[in-house]
Amino acid sequence: MVISQIVFALFLATGIYFFAGSVGVIRRNILLGKDIDISDNPAARWKQLFWVAMGQSKMVKRPVAGFFHILIYLGFVLINIEVLEIMIDGLFGTHRFFAHYIGNIYDVAIGFFEILAFGVILACIVFLLRRYVAKTPRLQMPELKGWPMKDAAIILVVEIILMGALLQMNAAEQVLQHRGVMSEHGSFPISHFLVPFFEGFSDGSLVFLERTAWWFHFVGILVFLNYVPFSKHWHIIMSFPNVYYSSLQPKGQFTNMASVTTEVKLMMDPSAQPPEGYEAPLGFGAKDVQDLTWKNLMDAYSCTECGRCSSVCPANITGKLLSPRKIMMDTRDRLEEVGKAMDAAKKAGTPIDGRVDDGKDLHSYISAEELWACTTCNACAEACPVNINPVDIIYQLRQYKVMEQSAAPSELNGMFTNMENNGAPWQFNQNDKGNWANS
């Protein structure tokens, strides 16, 4: 028993160690973004967190997907209580630790967990069918080809296997309980139907099957835990802080660039003095991921690639190149690329401070055609279940195009000229503005 506990502790410690390392890398990557203070109105932010992230309020706007997602969500949250018990049993050599302390409540809890486990299996099967058989259009877009499609399948299949192992463990234990080999604890409304498949086994074989399923479930969870940071499933962690820190302002509200405002004031008034500590901006807009805010980068890591944003985007619907989901995936991919380059430089003994000179930037991933196809309607931000805002990234990439490269479409260049010369977007002299009232 002591050897088993030691092996369990080693597995647990190793899994936590590597997971913590992955979390540290992601945190480092997010903090490459520009600093921004989002600590205002904590009461409203907690309300937003409970309603949107915990309450899944935006998921259920599409009832079918919302219902099955809630099954997986509840299963993930509540079945972790059983995982906690597995950890206690593994470390201290006990068996069904909580059963000795909460009595009949334990039976009800285990029964409820089994129902949830079955619900998770059912939901995963439905999602596999929607993605690979029914071929739901938003799950077949070009940006999902290759690894993203495989990643989605891996997640769903692994969740089915893990829940199946849990039910197998309980079914084998039931037979052992009926034979008096194990004390009777728990209620098993789902795995009860698997009991006939195990009744022909000897006691020794059943103990082996029960322990094998127990270890498989535990080790499988650790492996899955360490896979999650490299997967779109990372949103199960990131969605909560991302919703908490999402904007409380009306969607579409612009924020003046403080650096531009200051520069204009200084230009308009030669006698004006720069604010204390003011440094002239080195550039405007976003050329690469380091020019975005840390919240923009958190958005990228929070994306679950569900495609609700792209399915309501008027540009995407009308066949234009823009897909808000791709904007987020591209931002995350570029950020990962920058992070790996930093790690490689550090390993080679030449650490770099976030700026990677590899001849690429975020515009290498996101084309001008995509950027200017956006109508800035914010339908994508409204549809996102975890309050991601692709438009904010598009704004900043456009600002770089216009203010640093003078690379706006010809229609906009004409408007800019009219604004500069006429004080309005139209090609009319300022003295003629009121002529319409005389006609």
N, C-alpha and C positions, 0 to 999 in steps of 0.2 A: 504493500500500500504506500509506503514511504517513497519508493522509487517512482510510483505512478504520480505522486504529488510533486516530486521534483521535476519530472518530465513535463507535467502540466505547467508548472511555474516557469520553466525554461521557454516553452512554447508561448505562453502569455507574455512574458517579458520581451521576447524577441519580436513578437507581433506588435506590441506597443512601441517598442524602440523604433522600428522601421516606419510605423505609421506617424509617429511624432516627427521623424525626419522629413517625411513627405509634407506634413502640415507646415513645418518650418520653411521649406522651400517655397510653398505656395504663399505663405505670409510674406516672405522676402520679396517675391515677385509682385504681389499686390502693392507693397509699400514702395516699389519703384515709381509709382505714380505720384503726381504732384499732391502736396498736402492740401487738405480742405477740411474746414471745421463743420462737422455735422452733429453737433451736440445739443442743438436747440430743441425745446419742447419735448422732453422725454416722455411726458404723459401721452401725448399724441402718438409718439413713436411706439410705445408699448401697446397702445390700442391697435395700431396698425399691424404690429407683430402678431398679436393674438387673433385678429380678424382675418388677415390675409395668409400668414404663414401657418399658424397653428389651426386656425379655423377653416383653411382651404376654401375661402369664400369665392375666390376667382376661378378655382378649378371647376366648381359645380355649375358654372355658366354653360358648360357643355356637359349635360347630365350623364351620358353614358360613360365617357372617359373619366368624368369627375367621380362617379360612384366607384368605379373599379380602382381608381387611384387612391381614394380614401381607404379602401380595403387594404391596399399595400401600405399606406401611410400608418394606419392604426396597427397593422401587423408589425411594422418596423418598430413603432414606439413601444407597444405593450409587450410583445414577445421578448423584448430586451430584458424584461423583468425575469423571465425564465433563464435568459442567458446569464444574468447576475447570479441566479441560483446555481447554474452550472459552474460558474467561476468559484463560488464558495465551496461547492462540493469537491471540485478539483483540487483546490488549495488545501482544504482541511480534511479531506478523506471522508466526508459525510455523504449521505444520499438523500435527496429531496429535503434539503435543510429547512426550508420554510414550512414544510408540512408539520413539523413538530411544534410550531409556535402559533400557527393561525388556524389549525383544525379544519373545520368544514369550509371555511372561506377558501382554503387552498384547493379543495376539490372543485369549487365553482370556478376559481381562477384558471386552473389547468384546463377545465372544459372549455372556458371562453377562449383560451389561447389556442386550443385545437381548432375551434371554429374559425378563428382568425387565420390560422395556418392554412386551412382549407380555402379560405377566402383569398389569401395571397396566391395560392396555386391557381385558383380559378381566374383571378385577375391577370396573372402573368400569361396564362393560356390565351385569354381574350386579347391581350395586347400583342401577343405573337401573331394571332390570326389577323388582327387589324393591320399589322405592319407587313406581313409576308403573304397573306392570302387575299384579304379584302383590299390591300394596297391603298390605304387611306392616302389621298393625294398629298397632304402636307408632310407625310412621312416618306415620300418618294422623291423629294426635290434633289437637284444635282449635288448640293453641298453635303448630302448624307451618303453619297456613294463611297464605297470602300470601308475604311475603318469605322466610321460612325454607325453604319448598319450592323457591322459585326459586334461592336461594343454593346449596342442595344440588345442584340440576341444573347450575348454572354450574360448580361445582367439578369435578364428574364429567366434564362435556363438555370443559372446558378441559384436564383431565389427559389425556383421550383424544387431543385435538388435538395437545398438546405431544409426547406419545409417538409419534404418527403422523408428526409433522414429523421427529423423530429417525430413525425408520425410513426415511422418504423420503430424507433426506440420505444415509444409509448406502447405500441402493439405488442412487442416482445415482452415488455415488462408486465403487461396485463396478464399474459399467460403464466409468467413466473409468480405473480401475486395470487392467481387462482390456485396454483399448485403449492402455495405456502412457502416458496423459496424466498420471496421478497414480501415485506410488510405492505399492506394495502393502503395506498395514498393516491389521491387524484381521481378525477372523473374524465372519461375518455370517449366523448360522443362521436368522434370521427375515426380515430384509430381503432375503435371497437370493431369496425367493419373489416379491418385487416387481420384480426385475430385468427380466423380460420386458416390463413396461410402459414401460421406459425405453430399451430397446435400439434403438428406431427413431429416437431423437433424435440430433441432431448433437452433436459435442463441445462447441461453444459453448453450445448449449441445455442440455446436461447440467451444465456448469459453472454456468450461471445457476440451474438448478433446485437444485443442491447448495448454492450460496451462499445462495439465497433461503430454503431450508429451515433452513440453519445460522443465519441472521440471525433468521428467524421463531422458531426454538426459543429463541434467546438473549433476544430482546426479549420473547417470550411469558413466559419465566420471570421477567423483571423486572416485567412487568405483574402477573403472578400473585402475585409476592412482595408487591407493594404492595396487592393486593386482600385477601390473607390476613388482615391485622389487622382488617378490617371484616367478617370472615366467621367462621362457626363453625369453619372450617378452621384458625383461630388455635391450636387445640389442638395442632397439630403442633409448636408452639414451647412453649406453656405447660404441656403435660402433664408434661414432665420436672421443672421446678421444683415443680410442684404436687404430684407424687407424692413428691418428696424432702421437702417440708415437711408432708405429710399426717400426721395424728395417729398416734402409736405406741401410744396407749392403747386398751383394749378399746372396741369400739363401744357407745355407749349410756352410757358412764361420764360422770357429771355432774361438772362442776367448780364448786365453790362460788364465788359472786361475792364477791370479797374485800371490795368496798365494803359489801355487805350484812352480811357477817360482822362487820366492824369496827363498823358502825352498831349492830348488835344488841348487841355486847359493851358498847358505850358506853351504850346504853339500860339494859341489865341491871345495870350497875355505875356508879352516879353518880360514884364516886370515880376511875373509870378515866380515864387520860389518853390522848388520841389519839396514835397513832404519830407520830414526828417527820416533818414534811413532809406529813402527811396532810391532804387536802382533801376535804370532804364531796362526795359525788357530785351532779352536776347532774341526773341522771336515771338510770333503770334500763332495761335492755333496749335494743332497737333500734327507733328511730322511722324513721330513714332510713339510707342506705347508709354514711354517715360513722360511724354507731354500731356497725357491724359491724367485725370485725377485718380487717386486710389479707389474711389467709389466706382469709376468706370471700369477699372480692372477687376474689382470685386464682382461687378455685373457679369463680366466675361466668364469668371469662374463659377458663377451661379447658374449659368444657362444649362437647362436640361435638354435642349434641342428638340423641344416638343413641337415647334413650328407654328404655334398659335399666332405668333407675331406675323410671320410671313403669310399665313392664310388670310389675314385681314388687311394686309398691306395693299393699297390701291395700285401702287406701281407694280408690285409682283403679280397681282390679279390680272392686270392688263398686259402682261407679258414682258415687262421691262426686266432688266438684269438684276435689279435690287431685290435682295432677300434679307430682312432684318436679322434673321437667325444667322445667316452667313457673316454678317457684320460682327456679331458676338463671337462666333467660332473663329473667325480670322483674327480678331483681337486676342483671343486666348492663345491661338497657335503662335502668333508673333511673340506674345509675352513669354510663352514656354521656350521659344527659340532664343530669345534674349537671355532668359534665365540659364539655359544650358550653356550658352556661350560664356556667361559669367562664371559658371562652375568649372568649365574647361580651362578658362584663363587662370582661375584660382589654383586649380590642380597643377597647372604648368608653372606656377610661381609668379605669374604676371596679372594679379587681380585688377579688374576694371570696375569703375564706379557707375555701373548701370547703362552706360552708353557703349553700344556694340558697333564697331566699324566693320560691318560685313557687307556693305554695299546695298543693304536693304533697309526698308522701314515699313511702317504699317500701310503706306500707300502702295507698296509692292504687293500687298495682299488684296487691298480694296481699291478697285478702279474708280476713275473719275466718273465714268458712266453710272456706276452704282450710286455714288455720292449725290450726283445731280438728279437722279431719278426720284429721290425722296421728296415728297410733298410736305414734309414736316407736320403731318396731320396728327401724329402721336397715337394712331390706332394700335401700333405695335406695343407701345408702352402701356396702353390701357388693357390690352389682351393678355399681357404676360402674367402668369400666375404668381411670380415672385418679384414683380415690380422692377424688372430690368428695363432700362431706357436706351435702346439703340440710337435714338435720334440725337441724344446728347453727344455721342461719339461722332455721329455724322456732322453735327454742327461744327465741332472742333476741327475735324479733317477738312471741312469746307473753308473754315477760317484760314487754315494754313495755305490752301490752294489760292485763295483770293489775296490775302494780305502778305504772303511771302513769295508766291510765285506769279501773282497776277494772272492766274490761270482759270478765270471764270468763263462760263459760256458767253458767246457773243451777245445774247439777249440781256444778260446781266451787265455786261460791260457797257452796253448802251444805256441801261438804267443808271448805272453809277455815274456816267458822264452827265446825264440829265440832272441827277441829284446835285452834282458838283456845280453845274452851270446855271441850272434853273430852280434849284431848291425843291424839286418834285420829280417823280419818276417819268413825267411826260415831257415831250419835246415842245414845250411852249415857254415863251419868255415870261418871266415873273410878272411883267407889267400887263400881260394878257390873261392872267389867271381868272379875273372876274368877268371876262367877256361873256361867258356862258349865261350869266344872269341878265344880260341885256338882250339876249336873243328871244 
